[in-house]
């Protein structure tokens, strides 16, 4: 599964983007489960956020969902943090 996270907004308005491919990883099942949970809690269109807050676009296997701070689910927060940290 290919997972991409795009973060926009914030005080400086700087975009950050990372993606991760789970193919061949020993923890692929964990990533897939986390991505499925994160997508299930997302919106089909970008929701309104708060001033200077971050907005996120999560794409996994061609499915895209949107979410914003401070209204992230725990699975979205975990996935976003991990992909931005480990992804390229």
Secondary structure, DSSP 8 states (H G I E B T S, - for coil): -EEEEEEEETTT---EEEEEE-TT-TTHHHHHHHHHHHHHTSBSS-----TT-EEEEEEETTEEEEEETT---HHHHHHHHHHHHH--
